[in-house]
Amino acid sequence: MAREGGGLFAGFRVLGRFSGHVPHVLRYHGRHREFYLATAVGRSIHTYNVSNALPQDITCLAADRMLIFASYDNVLHAFARNKEVVHTYEGHKARIHLLQPFGDHVISVDVDNVLIVWNIQSEEEYLQVDFDKTTFAVSAILHPSTYLNKILLGSEQGSLQLWNIRSNKLLYSFPGWHLAVTALEQAPAVDVVAVGLVSGHIIIHNIKFDETLMKFQQDWGPITAISFRTADGHPVMAAGSPIGHIALWHLEEKKVMCQMQDAHSTAIAAMSFVPGEPLLITNGADNAIRVWIFDGPGGTGRVLRSRMGHSAPPTKIRYHGQNGEQILSAGQDGTLQSFSTVHDKFNKSLGRGSINKKKSKKKGLKLDTMALPPITVFASEVAHQSDWDGIVACHQGYITCTTWNYQKTSMGAHKLKPEEFSKHKPIDIYATAVDITSCGNFAVIGLSTGRVDAYNMQSGIHRGHYGKERAHEGAIRGVAVDGLNQLIITAGSEGLIKFWKFKTKDLVYSTELSSSPSGILLHRDSGILGIAFDDFSISVLDIETRKIVRTFSGHHGRINDMTFSPDGRWLITSSMDCTIKTWDLPSGCLIDCFLVDSAAVSLTMSPTGDFLASTHVDDLGIYLWSNRSLYSLVSLRPLPADYEPCMVTLPSTCPVQDVDVSGDEETCDEMIEYVSPEQLGEQLVTLSSLPESRWKNLLSLDIIKKKNKPREPPKVPKSAPFFIPTVPGLIPRYVAPEEENDTQSKIVNLGVLAQKSDFYVHLEQALGTNEYTAPLNLLKSLGPSNIEIELRSLAPEGGGSTEVMLSFLKMIEMMLKKKYNFELAQAYLALFLKLHLKILSSEPSLLEEVSRLSTQLEETWIHLQTLFNQSLCLLTYMKSALL
């Protein structure tokens, strides 16, 4: 059996993805009078505003003034309003790799060398041209400015062709330079085109006369992108390279103006000068978009603004602080970054770890021998983070742990390592585990030798180690400090967990585990320790009793990470078997499990409980999953043993507004609400669910009526005459109103009405059928005064009869026998006896029924009284006994 979706968690959105290898496009919106940048990120287009996702990763991107065109595999889509797909063009047999909007048409070229011209509105093919791959493999496409219906194609063989698309004619073939064309760009001058070659040459060529105007050469490999600075009086051309460098060429002086080295850590995918402004936009596969401004001396550019994430997959993520708005992330690129769950503008990069920051800056990114290896584990605390460093991190295969400052967004002041290694660096000893105290004052670091050290975070001073020489025989697999700095818990690869006094460093307790632990995680508020083992099982240990309280098994691969929900109720684990499982600790059951196509490397749950964040193998993003139990009905029942998790696609960059609304019915088919029966058991006494006002004051109705009786009858306000009469005289005075003497009584005596009520009729029928449900339901729906009127009318002087009175008593008997609506039976009977005591004593049949009822009532009350006494006795004992 498989449940739809993830059940408990639904994909929300991804953080930290900004750019890929696909070149960006810059488009001008006439009505808004501003430029928009569009980049492809996985399956989505970012326009700083985000599009809906496509089924697969985008391979090519282009834009005109109205639409954005994006292709994946052999399908082309057109997006309107930066969001929804409005056109789909299907006809290519191979992957599309070039796009060119062209008036009312769009041109696409696939890797099989087929060029198709599409009509944008009708989605039909206007023209299809097949080129021979051996003689002319299309590698670049350009529509030269002012050339009506014409496109220029560059080839891998080096030749160029000018085509008229309308008449489907080859107008001219340029012999080229016998080197593959990698980029074509329109120069500010008409008829002039810049041609980028695989050799690093840039040729400024006049296509009208087939003349080369000037040549430039870069030493960094093929030209990946070209852009011209226009309309602000600077004849500058920028060219990108595969190693991330940018060269700026002065076109009048025909020489290099400046070089911007390491603009990106990967190839420059695309570059665009913003028309009329000294701004250059670049993007690359290093997951960064940068806007460079040229306002300095010598024409060099500086970064004006940027959006960047990890350029290599993140390895460890943890929420920072208690508001659930920042996620700290360490990546394989060696950087530590902070991503905001609120808005990208709050993202921070704390930079790369370095042995000597000053020397690193001098050497530059590519030649930096001082760079530290990537961070493997880290711990952070917000207490005192404005006073000193609040983050401590271990590096891969490195003994020194570094501190980081979140406020200053930089590496911290201290390098933490044992004193005996201050002179020399050991090769095979490295830090494996780290924790920071909740007060932010101390860091505890475990080494691969089994040694555990404590350091002061403010001064970086070594504060001692645990054990005589080392805490464990094997490598340290995890360290944790409790919330009050009383205990420190260490786990060793030899299979022992040890508890130490934090201050005195004495061993308090040691216990052997069933297998070698691979990691531990402490939930400080509840004192629960999660332990992951090398045999793929998980145990939960209570640090108060120091006993294993839960054991879970079910993963079929190495457990990568664990996280607790804020209340400590759930333990969420991820494994190399590509599953993410949620274990309910109170019940000891698996309550949720879902599959992802790439194993989750790290997990962290928001301190506010609204999101689960995950990072995955070979993926640059941090994926947010919303906790559906906060806003919809989710089954938290244990999953069966034969449960097969379904594959869940990772969320895209677009935030999901209404998560899985349509699927609620499917996911909650087992969540059918339990409807309690009217009577749980025959021996139980059940009360009605009616409010007290319906039955509690039935005996006091006459007192209530007296109390609520008005002191005087309501007076009708006298209507004023249209013309108000006045008394004749010098001073105008109004005539005093005349007193009306209305002595006529408005009470009409109609005599006794002989019409029977519904309740009366139902009671008469029940005498024959012995079914009293209908009259009882009718009585339950009435208010207190109506009930009194109905019961009064049962007596012969009220228009009733002794038979109906007998029927009413039988209804009460039925209620007492079945033991439901118990308080109603008492209230109705009490009012009936109060109203009709004289008639009951004079009628033998009624008297017999009343005596039978009396016995039944007494038996029920004795049974209830016994239960009450037992409960009261037990409660009194529990209160007074010394436990």
N, C-alpha and C positions, 0 to 999 in steps of 0.2 A: 504493500500500500504506500502511496505517495501523497503528500499534502502539497497543495499549490503554494507557490512563493516560498519565502523563507519562514513563514508563520510568524515568529516573534520579531524578526528584523526585516525591514524593507529598504532597498537601495535608495539613498537620498541624493548624494552628489559626490563629486571628487574634488579634492583640494590639491594645489601644488602643480597643476598641469597648465602650461602657458603656451608652449610651442613645440613643434616637431620638425621633422626633416622637410616637410612640405613648405615651399615658398609662400610667404604671406602676400596679400594684395591690399592696395590702398585705393579706396574709392571716395569720390566726392558726392555728398548729398546736397543737391541744389536747393531744396526747400529749407533744410536745416542750416545750410551754409557752413558745413563743417566736414572734415575728413573722417572717415571710418577705417579702422584697420581690421582686417579679417585674417585669422590664423586657423590652421587645422590642428586640432588636438584630439588624437584618437578618432572617435566616431563623430565628434562635434566640431562646429565652427564657432570660434570666439570672435565676436565683434565688439567686445567689451560692453556687453549684452551678448547672450549666449543662444545658439540655435538648438533646435531639437536634434537628437542623435540619429545618425544613419546606422544601418545594420552592421557595417564593417568600418574599419579604419579608412579615413579619407586619404587618397593618394595624390590628388591634384586639385588646385583651387584657382578660381578666376572670378572677376567681378566686372559688371558694367554699372551705369548710373542707377539702375533699378534693382537688379538681381545679383545674388552671389551664386556662382556655379561651383559645385563640388562633385567629384567622382570617387567611387570606390569600385575596384575591380573593373568590370566592363559596363557599369551603369553610371549615367550622369544625372544629377539632380539640380534643380534651380530653387533657391530659397528666396522668399520675399519677406520683408519686414524683419530681416535677420533671424527669423524664427522658423516658420513652417515651410515644408516642401510644397511648391506649387506646380512644378513641372518635372517629369521624369522622361529621360531619353534613353531608350533601349535599342540596340542594334549592333553594337560592337561585339566582336567575338573574343577579344583579348583585353588586357588591362589598359585603361586610358592613362597616358602619361603627359599629354600636352593639351592645354585649353586656351582658346582665344575668343573672347566675345567680339562680335562683328556686326554692329548695328542691330537689325532685327533678327540676326542669326548668331549662332555660336558654333565655333569650329572645334572639333576634338580629334586627336590623333592617338591611336593605340600602339602597343609595342609590336604588333604585326604589320605596322606601316600602312594602316588604313586611315585615310582622312575623311571625316564626315562633316558636312555642313548641315546644321539643324535649323529649322524655323522655330524660334523661341516659343511663340504663342501656340502654334498648332502641334508642336512636338514631332513634326514629320521631317524626314530626311529631304533636304533640298538638293544635296549633291554628295556623291561618294567617289573618292579617288583612291586607287590602290597604287602604291609605289613599290618598285622592286627593291628589296632590302639590300641586295648586293651592290647596286649602283647608286641608290639614293635613300638611305635610312634617315627619316626625319628626326632631328634632335633638338630643333628650336623653331619657334614660330613667332611672327611679328606682323602687325598691320602697320605699314609705314604711314606716317601722318600725311594727310591730304591726298593719298593715293586711293581713289574711289574704287571699291570692289576688289582691291588687290591685297594679296598677302605675300610675305616673304618667308621662305622656308630655308632653314639651315640643315645640313646633313652630317652624318658621322664620317662620310667620305671627304668632306671639306667644301664641296660645291654648294652654291645657293641657287634657289629658283624663285622667280617672281611669277605668281599666278593671278589670272583674273577669275575670280570665283563665279561671277555672274555668267560669263560665257564659257567657263571651264576650259580656258586656254593657258598654255605655258607661254608667258610673254618674253621672258629672258632667262637665260641660265648663266650664272656667274661661275667662272672656273674655280674661284676660291684660292686657298693657300695650302691645299693637300693635307690639312690637319682638321680633325673633327671640330665642328662648331658646337660650343657648349652654352652660349648665351647670345641673344640678340636684343638690342635696346635702341629705341628711337632717340636720336640726339635732338637738342633744342632747335637746330637748324633743319629746314625742310630738305629732303633728299639725302640726309646724312644719317647713317646707321652705325652703331658700335657693334662689332662682332668679337665675341670672346672665344678663344680657341683653347683646345686641350693642352697646348704647350705653355700657356700662361701669357700668350700674346693678346693684345687688344688692338684691333684694326678699326680706325675711324674711316669709313668708306662712303663715297658718294655713289648711290645706286642709280642715279640718273645718267651719269657719264661713265660708270664702272671705273672709278678712280679712287685710289687709296690716298687719303689726305694726311694721315699720320699713323704711326705705330708706337705702341708701348709694350713693355714686357715686364711681367712679375716673375719672381723666382720661387713662388710658393705653390706651383702646380697649376692645374686647370682653373680657368675663370668660372666661378660659380654664379656670380651675379654682377650686374652693372647698373649704375644709376647716375643721372646727370642732375646737377644743382641748377635749377631754372629760376628765372624771373626775379632774382635779387642781385644781378650784376656780377656774379662770381662764376667764371668759366671753369667749373670744377667737375671732374668725373671721379666716381668712387667705384672700385672693383673689389669683389670678395674672393676669398681663397678657401680651399678645403681644410686648411689648418686653423681657420678662425681669424686670420689677419685681414685688415682692410688697407688698401692703398688709395691715396687721394692724388689725382693727377691734375696739374694746371694745364689747361688746353691751349692757352695762348703761348705760354713759355715752354710747352711740350716737355715738362719734367715732373718728377715726383714732388708734390707739395709737402706731404707728410705721410707717415705710416702709423696706423693704429693697430698695434700688435695685441694679440689675445683679446680681441673684441668679443669673441665667443670661444669656448673651449672645443667646439666642433666646427664643422664646415659652415660657412655663411650660406644659409638657404636662400635668402632674398634680402635685397636692400632697396629702400625707396626714399628719395628726397621728397619732403613735403613741398609742393609747388608754392613758390613765393616766400618760403621761410628757410632759415639756416638749420633745418632739422633733418636728420637722417634716421630712418627706422630700420633696424636689422632684426632678423630672427634666425635661430639655428636649432639643430637637433639636441642642443644642450639644455632645452626646456627654458630658454630665456628670450625675452623680447626687450630690446633696448632702444631708447630714443636718445640720439647724440645731438648736442647743440654745438655749433661752430661759432663761438664768440670770443675765443682766446687768441693770443698772439701766435703767429705762424700757421694759422688755419687749422690747428689741431682741434679735435672734438673731445668733449667730456660728456659723461652720461648725465642726461637731464632727468630722466625717469626710467624705471625698468620694472618688469614683472618677471620673476624668475623662481624656479623651484629647484629640486635636485636634478643634477645632470646624470646621476647614476642612481639605481634603485635605493630607496630608504630601507634601513635594516632594523631600526628600533624607533618606535613612537610612544610617547607618553603625554597625557594631558598635563598641562602646567597650571597650577593654581586651582582654586575651587569654583570659579565661575563657569568653567566648561567652554571658554572662548579661545584658548590657545592650545595648540598641539606642538610639542617639541619633537623634532624628527632628526635622526642622524642617518646620513646616507653613505653609500659606498664611494661617493665622490669626496669624502673626507670633511664635508661641511656639517654644521649643526644649524638647523633652521627652525623658525617658529611660524606656524601657519594659523591664521585666524579662521574660525568657523563662521564669523560674522561677515567680513569683507576682506578682499585681497589687499586693500590698502593698508591693513594693519599687520601684514606679513613682515617678518624680520629675518635677516640672515645674520647669524653670529659668526660666520666666516669659517675658515679652515683651521685645523689645529696645526701649530708650528712650534718647532723647538726654539727658534729665535725669530720673533716677529719682524724685527728691523732688517735682518739679513734677508728674510724671505721677500720682503717688499722690494728690496734692491734687485734681487735676482729675477723677479717676475714669475708668472704662473708656470710656464713650461720648464724652466730651468731650476725650479725650487727643490733643492735637496734637503731642505729643512722641514718639509711638510711631514706631519705625523700621519700614520696610517689611519684608516677609517675607524670611527667610534663603534664599539660593539655593544656596550651597555652604558647607561647613564642613569643618574637619579637627580631629582630637582625638588626644591622647596621654595615657597614664596616668603616664608618668615625670614626677615633680615636681608632680603635680596637687594634692598636699596642701600644697605650698609656695607655688605661684602658679597662675594660670589655665592650664588645659590645653586649652581649646577656642578656636579662632579662626574667625569666620564672616563671609561677605560678604552684603550685603543688596541686594535688587533695585533696580537703578538708583541705587546709593548709593556714594559714594567711600570712606566710612569703614568700616573693618572693626572688628567688636567682639570682645572676648575674653569668655569665660564660665568660671565656676568650677563644676566638677562637684560638688566636696565641699560647697560652700556653697549649691548649687542656685540660683545667681543669676547675673546679668550680672556680668562681671568689672570690673577696675579701669581698663582702658585702652581708648582709641579709637585705632585705628591708621590714620593717613593721612599722605601726604607733607607736609613742613613748609610748602611754598609755598601749600598750601590750608588752612592753619590759620586764616587770617583770613576767607576767603570760601569758599563751597561752589560748585564748578563744576556746571553743569547736565548737560552731556553726557559727563562722565567718571565712570566707576564701576568698582568692583572686580569682576573676572570669575573669578579663580581664586585658590586659597589652598592652602598646605600647611604642615605643622608638622613640625619635625625629630623624629627618633625619641627624642632626649634631652629633648624638651620645652622647649628653651631659645630656639629661634628660630622665627619665622613668616615665610613668604615669600608675598608678595601680588602678583598680576598685575593690571594695569589695562586698561581698554578702549583706552587710547592706545598700548599696547605696552610700557609701563614695568613693571619688576619690582623690588620693594623688599624689603629684609630688615629685620625688627624683632626686638628682644629681648622675649621674653614676660614676663620678670620685671619689667622696668622700663618697657617700652613704648617704649624709645628706638629711633629710626631708625638702622639700622646700614649704610646705603648702598644703592645701586641697581646693577643689572647693565647693562652697555653704557655708552656715553658719555652719552647722554641717555635713550635707551630701548633695551630689549633687542630688540624686533621692530618692523617697520614697521606691521603690522596689530595688531588686538586680541589680547590674550593668551587662548588657549583652554585652557591647562593649565600648571600648574607642579608639579614633583615633586623632592623631595630624596632622595638615596640613603641607605641605612641607616647609613653611617659619616660623614655630613656632608662628603663629598669633592666630590661633584658636585651640581649643580642642573640640571634639564632643563626647558626652556621650549618651548612650542609656540605659534606665532603663526598668525593667520588667513590670512597671506600664503602659508602652505604651507611654512614652515621649522621645523625642530626644532634647538635649539641646546643645547650642553653647556657649562656654565660651572664654573669652580673656585668652590667655595662660599665659601672664606675670602677669596681675593685678588680674586674677581669678574672674573677674566680669561676670555675666550672660549676654549674648548678645541677645539670642533669644531662644525660646522654642516652640516646635510644637508637637501636639498630633498625634499619629499614629493610623491607623485603627485597629491594633491588637498589641499584645505584641511581641517585637522583640526578636529573638533568637540569633542574632549576626549581627555585622556590619563589613564592609571592605571598606577602603578608597583607591582610586587610586589617589595618591598625585599629579601627573603631571597634571591631567585633572580636579581635584577637584570633582570627582564623588564618591558618597557614596552608596555602595550596602547594603541593609537592608534585612535580612531574617527574616520571621515571624513565629510564632508558628502555624499559620493556613496554612503553607506550601507555602505561596505566597512570592514574592520578589518585593521590590520596589527599585527604583534608585532615589537618591536625589542629586540635584546640590547644592553644598555648597555656591556658589556665590549668587544665587537667593533664596536659602533655600526652594525650591519647589520640590515636587515629580514630576519627569519628565517622568518616565516609571514605569509601574506595570506589573509584569509577574505572571501568575499562570499556573500550569500544573504538578507540583510535587504532589505525593500522599503519601508522607512520610516526616518525619522530615528532614530539610535541614542540612546536616552535615558540609559543607564547601563551600566557594566561592573563586574564583580567577578571576582577570581581565587579559586580554591580555595586553602586554606592552604598546600598543597605546591607551588603554582604550576603544577600539571599542567593544570588546566582554566581556560578563560576563559569566563565566562557573560555573555551580553549580552541586553539587552531593547531593543525597538524599538517605534515607533508602529504597526508592522504587527501588533501584539498577540501577537508570538511571544517566547518566552524560549528562547535557544539556548545549548547548551553545546559549546564547541570543545575538542578534545583537542590540546594543543600539541605533544607528542612526535610524534604521527602526523599532525598537521595536518588532522584530519578533524572533521566535525560528528558528535557522538555522541549528542546528545539535542536534541529540539525539541518544544515544546508550545505550544498556543494558549490564551490567556485572553480572556474577553469584553471586558475593559477593559485597554488598554495599560499595561504596567508603567512607571512613571515613574522609580523608583529600585530598585536591587538592592544587596544586601550579603550576603556569605557569612560564616558564623560562623568565627572563628579556630580552632575545634575541628573544623570540617568537618561538623557534624551537621545544620545547617539553612541553607537559603537564605531570606532575607527579602526581600519585595517590597512596594512600594506602588503603587497604581494610580490612573488618571485618575478624578477625582470620587469617590474612595472614602476614607473616614476611617480604615480599618484598616491594620495592618501584617500581612501574611500570611506565615506560616512554612511552608516546604516541607521535608520531611525528606529527607535524602540516603539513598536506598534502597540504595546500594551498600555502606553500612556494615553492613546487617543482612540482605540477601538477594542472591540471584544476579541480577545485572542485566547485560544485554548492553551492552558498551561498544564494539561493532563500529561502523564508519562507517555512517552512514545513506545509503541510495541517493539518486541525484540526483532521482528522481521521488517522494521521500518526502512524504506529505501529513500534517502534524501534526494530531492530534485535539484537540478543544476540551476543556479541563479546567476543571471548576468550582472557583471559589476556595474554600478551606477555611472552615468555619464556626468559631464560638467554642468548640465542643466538641473537646477534644484527641482525635485518632484513636488508638485503642489498637493495633489490629492493622491496620497500613496495607496495604491491597490484598493480603490473604492469598489470597483466592479467585482473584485475577487473575494470580497468579504463573505458573501453567501457560501462560497465554496470552502473557504478556510474554516468557517464556523459551523460546518454541517454537524460536527460532533459536539458543538456547544449549544445544544438545544436546552433552553431554560427549563429547570426542574419546577414543575407545578405540584405544589403540595396537595395531597388529597384532603377531602373534608375531615376525615377521621383517620389518624395514623394507625391506631389500634383500638380494639373494642374495650380493653381494660383502662384506656386513658380517658381523662376528662378534657374535652376541648372547648375552648371559649370561642365566641363569635368574634369577628374582626370589626364589629360595629363600634363607633365612638361612644364614649361613656355618656354623652349628653342624650343619647337615644333611650337609655334604660335606667340610668342611675337615679334620676329624680322622679321616677314614676309615682312613688308614694308621697312625694312632697308637692304635687302639682297644685293642690288647693292653696297651699301656703304661698307658692310662687305667684299664682294668679292674684291673691290678695295683695301681695307686695307690689305687683306691677299694675294694679288697678289705678286708673287716672283719678285725680282728686276732684276734678270737675269735667263736665262734658265739653268737648271741643267747640269753640265759638266760630261761627261763620263770619268772616269779615264783611262789613257792610259796604256795599258798592256806592260810591259817591255819585250824585246826580250830574248830568251833563252841564247844566247851568246851576252854579251854586247860589241859592237865594240869599239876599242880604236884608237887614232890618232898615226900614226908612229912617233917615236922620242925617245930621251933619257928619258924624263919624261913621265911616263904613264898617258895619259888623255883620258877620255871618249868622244865619238862623241856626239855632241849636237843633241837632238831629232829634227826631222823635223816637221814643222808645217803642220797640215792637213787642207787643205782648202775645208771643206765640205759645199758647198753652196746649196746642194739639199734640198728642203723642204720636211718634212715628213708628212705634212698635206694632207690627201687624200680627195678630194671633191667628195663625193658620191651622191651629190644632195639631194633633199628632200625625206626622207623615208616616204612612205605612210602607214606604219603599224600603226594600232590603238592601244592605250594603254588599259589596263583593266578598268581603271577609265572611259575612253571615252566610252567603250562598255557598262558599267553599267549605265552611264547617258543616253545613247540612249535607253536602255531597260526601264529605269524608266519613260520615256515620255509616254509610253503606259500603264505601270502597276501603276504608281503614287506611287511606293515604293522606297524611297530614303535611306533606311538603309544601303544597300550594298555599294553604292558609298561613303557614309559618312564614314563607317568603314574602307574602303580602304584608304581614304584620311587621316584619323586619324593615320593610321599605317606608313605614309610616313614622311620623314624628311623635313625641311623647303625648301631646294633647289629643292627636288623632287616635292614638292607641287607647287612651282613656275613654273617648267617645265610643269606640268600637266595643270595648269591654262593657260599658254601661248598657249599650243597646242589646246585649245578650239576655238580660233579665226580662221576664214577662212584662213588667210595667214599662220597659223601654221599647217594647215591640218585639221582644225575643221569645224564647221558650226554654223549658228545662232540658229538652233534647239537645238544643244547640249548646247549652251550658255544659252538658255532659260531654259533648263532642270536644269542647275546649279543654276540659280536664283530661280527656284521653290524649289530646295533642301534647299537653304538658307531660303526661306519663311516657309518651313515645320519646320526647326529648330527653327525659331523665334516663330512660332505658338505654338509648343509643349514646348517651353521655356527650352530646355535642350541643353547642349554643347554651352552655350550662348556666352562664350568668343571666341570659335572657329568660330561661325557664324560671329561675328564682324571682326575677323582677316581675314577669307577667303574672305568676301565681300569687305573689304578694299583693299586687294591685287587685286581682280578681277576688281574693279573699276579703280585702278591705271593702270593696264595693258591694259584694253579694253575700256577706256573712249570714244575714237573716234568712235569705232564701235557701242557702245551703243547709242550714240547721233544720229547716222544716221539710225538705224533700229527701225521702229515704234513699232514692237511687243516687242522688248527688252526694249524700253523706257517706255512702258505701265507697264511692269512687275517691272521695277526699281522704278517707282513712287508709285506703290502699296506697294513695300517693304519699301520705305521711310516713308510712313504713319504708317506702322506696327512698324517700328523701333522707331518712335517718341512716339507712344503710350506706348510701353514697357519701354522706358527710363523715360517718365513722371511718370509712376507707380513706377519704381525703385527709382527715385529721391525723390518722396514723402516719401517713406519708409526710405531712407537715412536721410532725413531732420528730420523726427520724432525721429529717433534713436540718431542723433547728438544733437538734442535739449534736449532730456532726459539726455544724458551723460553730457552735459554742465551744466544742472541744478544740477545733482547729485554731480558734482565736486565743484560747487560754493556755493550751498545752505548750510546754517549752520544747520547741523543736531544735 
